[in-house]
Amino acid sequence: MSATARPASRFAPSPTGYLHKGHAFSALTAAALAREIGGRFILRIEDIDAERCRPEFDTAIVDDLAWLGLAWDPPVRRQSQHLDDYGAALRRLRDAGLVYRCFKTRAEILNDIGRAPHGAAVPYTGQPLAPSEEAARLDSGAPFAWRLSLAAARATLGDVWNKLTFAETGAGPNGETGVQTARPECAGDVILARKGLGVAYHLAVVVDDALQGISHVTRGVDLFEATHIQRLLQALLDLPTPTYRHHRLLLGPDGKRYAKRDRAQTLRALRAGGMTAADLRAELGFV
């Protein structure tokens, strides 16, 4: 973000279903933060999952947020239209030797993790194949994922690795707030892209936040742990680090968090049942 750019908060849903009360709470929280910091409110559509994302859900997101009374700074960024940006970031990591091709299946990964001593749950870390074996796999057309190498990242950053921090103005799952030390090792060698399926969440989100000048990331507490690996990617790609505010998850009458499968609680269903946007905002604490 340039020195003259206004600060910004964002709401970034995926069009894999209709928005529900939990989404409304998150969007209203992000919009309230934008007002608090005197900045922009940004809507981003995270539609990189081509198998699950649908145009009708994309349209419904825009309609539902407008019904809720929200307005955002144009344009709406749709990730599917910016794959070149993510490809450039991945190439930069590749050129720096920070990623490697992993040909293991999900079952093989779980089997490797299961071999940990005393049954401990440990994140997966691997290493590149020998060049000849990798070439043979590629010639056979075997699928693979690009994984971030924590070992290579640690070697590249040196002492900086232990100084990675981020500011949390909300609270993590265990009440974490204030300046947090990043712990990317807890995530293991995460997938950043897959052959034929494009970019993965962690890489796309840090690139988007930087390109859109997002100064304040507001999102559910379920994504708090993702911040650690994203902070590492920001350091490796020389990207700015936003301030983070993780908020509580809205729970339904059954005590479970709202999900897109809860059709009765979608904003469309609530609207059809006679609820007004003012009623919903008041129920969620946004008068």
N, C-alpha and C positions, 0 to 999 in steps of 0.2 A: 504493500500500500504506500503510495507516495505521501510526502509530508503534507500535501494540500488536500488529500482526499478525505472526505468525511468518513467517520467510523461507520461500521455496518454490522448488523446482526442478520441471521438468515434462518429460514425454515426450509428444510430440504427433504421432502417426502419422496418415496418411490411409488410409481403408479402401478402397483401390484394388487390393488384393491381399493375400496372406497374408504375415505377418511372417517374416523370414529371420534368419540369424545376425547380420547387420549391425544390424538393428533390436534384437535382443537385447542386443548390445553397447551401443548407444545408451541403451536403457532402463535397463540395469544401471548405466551411468555416471551417468545422471541421478538414479537412486535412491541411489547411493553419495554423490553430492554433497549430496542432501537430508539424509542422515545426518551428513555432515561439517559442515554448517552448522546442524545441530540444527533443521531445518525440515520443511516438508511436502513430500511427493512427490505431484505432480498428474498425472493422466492427462487429456489433451484429445484428442478425436477431430476432426481437421480434415477435415470432410466437405462442404466448400462446392462441390466439383466434382460436381455432380449427375449428370453423364454417365458418370463413371468410378467413383464410390463405390457400394458395394453393402452392403446390410444384413448379408449373410453374412460379409463381411470385417470389419465392425464387431464382430459377435459373436465372430469368431475372434480378434481382437485382445485382447479381454477374457479369453478362455479361455487364450490363449497366455501372456499376462503372468502370469495366476494360476498356470499350470503352472510358469512360471519362478521362482515364489516371491515375486513382487512384490505389494505392497499399496499402495493409494493413498488419499488423502483424498477422500471423496465430496463433491459429486457429480461425475460425469464430464461435462465440458462438451462438447457437440456443436455445432459451429459452425452447422449447418443450423437449429438451434433458436434462434439469436440474431441473425438477420439485421437486426433492428431496431437493434441496437447498432452494427453496421457502417454502416447507413444513416444513423444520427445523426452518426457521425464524418464520413461523406462530405458530408452537408449542411453541417456546420460548415466543412469545407474549401471547399465551393462558395460559401458565404456570404462567405468571406474572399477569394474570387477566386483560390484556389490551385490549382484544377483547371479543365480545359477539355475540351470534347467533341472527340474525334479521330475522324474518319470514314474515315481511311485504312485500307486493307487491309494485311495482313501483307506482301504482295508489294510494295505501294507504299512501305511503310516500308523494306524491304530495298533497294529501288531508290534511295531517298533516301540511305540510309547508304552505298550503293555509289558515290555521287557524291563522297564525301569525297576531298580532294586526296591524291595519291600512294597511293591505295588503302588509306588508314589505316582501321582499325576504330574507329568512333566511335559513342558512344551516340546514340540518337535524341532530338532535341528539336524541338518544334513550337510552334504558337501557335493560338489560337482562330480560327475562321473569322469573316469579317465577319458581323454579325448577320443581314443579309438572306439570305446564302448558308446560314448555319446553319439559319435558319427554313425555308428551302426543303428542305434535307436532312431535317429533322425531319418536315416535312409529307409527304415521300415515304416515310417509314418506314425510312430508311436506318439500318443498324446503326452503333453508335459505341461508343467506350470513353472512360471518364473517365480522363484522364492528369493526373498531378501536374505542375504547371509549376515547373521548377527556377528559372526566371527570376523568377516571382512569389514563390517561397519565399525566394530570396536577398534580394529587395527587402524582404520582410516582416521577415526576421530581422536584416537589417543586419549589424552587426559580430558578432552572435552566430553567424552562419553559419560564420565562421572559427574559432570556439571550440567547435564541437560535437565532443565526444569520447565514447569509451566504454572501459570497462575490460575487457581480455581476459586471463583467467587461464589459458586453454589456449594454443593456437597457431593462427595462420592458415596458409594454404597456403605462405607463405614464411617461416614461423617468427615471424610477428608476435605479440608478447605485451606485456602491460603496457598503459598508457594509449595509446589509438589516436586519431588525429585522423580524424574522419569525412570521407569523400570522396563525398558523394551525387552529385556531378556525374559520377562514373564510371558511374552507372546510367542517366543520361538521364531523360527524362520517362516514368516508369514508369506502367503501367496500374494503377489502383486499383479499378476496377469496369467492368463491361460492361453494355450495355443488355440486359435480359432474363436475364443470367447472374449477376447479383449481384456480390458483392465479390471482390476478388483477394487473393492471399496476403499481400502486404506490409501492407495496411491491417488485415486481419482479425487478423493475429498481434500487432500492437502493441496493438490494442484488447483482445484476449483477455489478453495478458500483464498489462496494467494492471488489468483487472477482476478477474483471478484473483490479483493480488498476487504475481506471479512476480518474485522478486528475483534469481534466477540462471537464465539461459537456457543450457541444455546441449544441443548439437546437433553434427552432423557438420561437418567443415571445409569441405565443399562449400557451406555456407550462410554462410560468413564474409563474403563480399562483400555479401550481403543486409543485413548489419548496418548498413552505411553509410546506405542509404536509409531503413531502419527508424529509425535514430537521428534522421534529419531529421523523419520523421513524428511521433516522440515530442515533438520540440521544437515543431512546428506545432500539435499537439493538447494541449500542456501535460500530457503523460503522463510518468510516471517512467521512468528508464532502468535496466534491470537490469544486473547484471554478466554478462558472457558468458564461456562456456568452450566453445570449439570443440575437438572431439576428432578423432582420426584416423579414417579410414574403414577398415572391415574389408575385407580382400581375400580372394578365393577362391584355390583352388589354381592357377588360371590367371593370377593376378596382377591380375585385374579386380575392381572393387568388386562386392559382392553387389547383386543387383537382384531385384525381385519376379518377374521371369520365370525366376529360377533355382529352379525348383520343387523340385529335389532338396535344397536347403538351407533350405527353409521349416521353421519350427519344428514344424509339423504333420507333415512328412515325417520329420524327425529323431526326433520322438517315436514315430511309427509304426515306425521302424526300430530302436527299442530304446534310444535315447539317453535318459538321465535328465536332469532339470533340473540336478542336482548335477554331472553330467558336463559339461554345456554351460557352466555357470558357471565350472567349473575351467578348461576349455579357453579361455575368454575372459578368464581372469585374475581372476575374482571368487570367491574361495574363501569 
